[in-house]
Amino acid sequence: MKRDSLRELIKGGRIVQVPGAFDSLSARLIERAGFESVYMTGFGATASRLGMPDIGLLTQTEMTEQARNMTRAVNIPVIADADAGYGGPSNVERTVREYVQAGVAAIHLEDQASPKRCGQMSGIRLVDPQEAVARIQVATLSRGNNDLIIIGRTDALSVSGMSGAIRRANMYLEAGADLAFVDGVKRIAEVRAISELVQGPKLVSIVDGTEAAELSVDDLQEMGFSIVLYAVTCLFSASRAMSDTLASLKANGSPKGMRGMSYDEFVEVVDLPFHQALGDRFDVGAEQQE
């Protein structure tokens, strides 16, 4: 099982690098690059599906459909954004069951009030800590015998400072979360404080353009993090590449000289040779026409 493989990676003692994918194609590219896990980012999923910001616009069914497509596209564990569970205890229970059926290895649940927003944005509102603890408890109960990894995420850093974020992260670990995740870090000092004060397995998300992005994977390994997410790196890089390509095409009137994948390279990514071979072997209709 992919869930088992993620647990084994974590138990191996080496930090797991997990780039964010905004769709199934980017997930395939992450796998082909040799990474051992992929992160389904809600920020990227919202941008990809709607072309809109991450302000709680995608529904639970849209998010789980995105996750299901991604798990079908790759053979490495998928860590998925589950927002705040999409409602009360029964909604959280259903969310867990849907993600289990989608085949993801892990989900993170956050402590924001609705409407939620990206952890790097201003204006975040939190639910009471006990309500957030209840979300974690419902999630751990709802997974049953399915070894889904539950990550307790807090967005308290920008609301109540480091002390409030650390307190919540430790509460979520005590409530049964497998890992704690303090989102919204921007500075190296914040990452160090989290590494020292969160009393259990922890995850960190590094966002491009922040001071924290100067930290290497070896730095984060030494700090004791189990997983590092690079949630928006692929999304931002792909968006820049497409914008530059389109600007060049508009200015020059031709794709000549542009540096992109060739047709042959791209069809390898989407596994066309496998499907061609399958069709050649089992396409009875084509044989009858001959």
N, C-alpha and C positions, 0 to 999 in steps of 0.2 A: 504493500500500500504506500501511496505517496506521503500520507501522514506519518507513517512509521519512518520513512526515510528522512523526513525533516527532524523528527525527534532524535534519530541516530546522528544526524549532522550536528545537532546542538550538543548531544552527549559527547561527541568527539573532542570537544574542548577548543576547537578552532572556530573563530567567529565566522558566521555565515554571511557572505555578501549577497544582497538581494536587490537587484535593480527593479525599478517599477516599470510595468507594462501598461499601456493605455488601450491595447486591443490584443487580439490573438496573434496578429502578425508580429507585433513588437515582442510578444512573449516568445514566439518561435526564434526570433533573432537573439534574444537573451540566452535561450537554451543553446543555440548554435555557437554562441561566443564562449561557452564552457561554464556558465554559472550554474550552481547547483539548486537554485530556487528562484522563483519569480514572485513579484508583488503586484497584485491587482490594485492599482491606486484609484481611489474614488475621484481624486482631482483630475487624473488623466481620463478616467472613464467618462466623467461628465463633459470634459472638453471634447472627447472623441465622439460621443454619441449625440451631444446637444450643441456643441460649440459654445458652451456657456460656463460660467464660473462654478466652483464647488461650494454651493450655498444650500445644499440639501434638496436639490431638484430631482435627483434620480430616486425612484421608488425601490422598495425591497426586491420586487420581481425583476426590475431592470438590472439591478446590481447582481442578483444571483444568476440571471441569464448571462451576464457578462462573465461571471466566474465560471459558469458551466462551459461556455465556449472556450475559455482559456485552458481549463483543465483537459479538455478534449484535444487541444492543439499541441500540448507539450507533455513530456514524460518526466518532468521535474515537479517538486511540490510547489503549490500555489498558496501564498499568503494573501488573504483577501480583506479589504476594508469592509466592515459591516456597520459603519456609522454608529449610531446610538441604539441600534436594535429595532428601530422603526416603530416605536410605541411602547406600550406597557409590557408587563411580564409575559402575557400570551403572545405578543408580537415578537418578543425576544426568543421565546421558545420556538416559534415557527421559523424565525430567521435562522436559528441554529440548525434546525432540521433541513431547511432548504440548502444551506451551505454544505451540510454533510452530504446530502444527495448530489450536490454539484461536484463533489469530490475534492474540495479544497483541503489543504493540510492544516491551515490555521486561519483564524479571524481575529480582528481586534475590535473591541467595543469601547466607545468613548463615553465621557461623562458630560457632554454638551446637552443643553436644552434645545428644543426645536424652535425655529429652524436652525440647524447646525451649519457650520461653515468650516472651510479649510483652517487647519491649526496655525497657519502662518498669518492669517488675517486678523484684523482688529475687530472688536465688537462681539467677541465670544461670550456666551452666557452658559453657566454651568448649572446642572441639577444639584440638589442636596447630596452630600457624600453618601448618605445611607441609600438613596435611590440608585446611585451608581453602583454601590456594593451589591444591591439586589440584582442589578442587571448581570453582574458577574456570576452571582450565585445561581440565578435562573439558567444562565448559559452553561455552566458546568454541570448542572443537573440535567439539562435537556440533551446534552450530547450522549448520555447513556453510556453504552459500551463502545461507542465510536470514539476513537482516540483523537478527536479534534483538539488542536492546541488553542487555548483561549488566552488572548493577550488583552490585559486591562490597560486601556489608554486614558491618560488624563490630559486635558487641555487647560489645566489650571495655571500654567506658567505665566501667561500674559494677564491673567485675572487676579490671582492672589500671590504671585511671586514664587520663588523657588521653594520656600518652606511649605506653602500650600500644595504645590505640585508633588513634592516628595511625600508629604503626609498622605495624599490620596493614592499615589502609586503603591505605597506600602500597605495601605488598606485593601487595595485590590488584590495584592498578592496574598494577604491574609484571608481574603474571601474565596480564594481558590484559583485565581488566575495563574497560568503557567509562566507568564512573563509580564513584566511591567513596561510601559511605554509612556514616557513624558514627551509629548509632542510640542512643537513650536520653538525648539532650541535654535539659537542663532549664533551664540558665542561659545568659544572654547571653554571658558570658565563654567558655563552652564552644563556642558557635557561632563566636565570633571566632577562637578558637584553631584550630578545624577549618579555617576559611576561610584562615588564614595558613599552616598546616603541612601540609595534604594537598596533595601535589604533582601535581595533575591535576584533571580534571573531577570535580565533586562535587555531591552531593544532600544536602539537609537535610530532616528531618521535624520539623514544629512541632506540639506537642501542647497542646491547650487546657488552661488552668489553670497552665501553667508560666511562669516568668519569660521564657523564650525567646519565648513567644507575643506579647510586647510588640513584637517586631521586625516591621517592615512589609516588604512585598515589595520596596520600594525599598532598604531596609536590606540585605536579603539579596542583592539585585542588586549593590550596591556591594561586598559581601564576595566576590563572584565565584562564587556558587553557580549551577549550571545549572538545577536543578529544586528546587522546594520542595513537599513533600507536607504536606497537612493531613488526616492519615489518619483521625482520629476526629471531626472537627468536625461532619460531617453526622450521624453515628451518635449523638453526644451530643445534638445539637439535636433530632433526630427523637424520641429517647427521652424527652427532657424534654417536648416538645410532646404526645406521646401520653399520658404520665403525667399531665400537667395536664388534658388533655381528659377522660381517664377519671375523674379525681377529680371534675371538675365534673359529668360525666354521672351519677356515682354520687350526688353530693350533691343535684343538682337534678332528677334523673329525666327530663331531656330534653336534647337537643343544641341547643335554641333559644339563639341568641345566640353560639354558638361560632364562632370564626374559623378556618375551614378552607377548603380548595378546594371550589368548587362541583362538581357532577357534570359539567357541561360542561367546566370547566377540567381536571378529572382525565382525562376520556376523551381530551382532546387530548394529554396527556402520554403515554398508552399507545397513541396513534395509531389510535384507533377509526375516525375518518373514512376513513383509507386502507383499512381492512379492510371497512368498509361499502361503499365504492365498488367494491372488488374483488369483493365478493359480488354487488352489483347488476349488475356487468358479466358475470360468469362463472357465476353460480348457475343452471345448466341445470335442475336439479331443480325449483327454484321456478317457472321458466317453464312446465315441463310440467304442474305442478299447476294453474296458471292455465287 
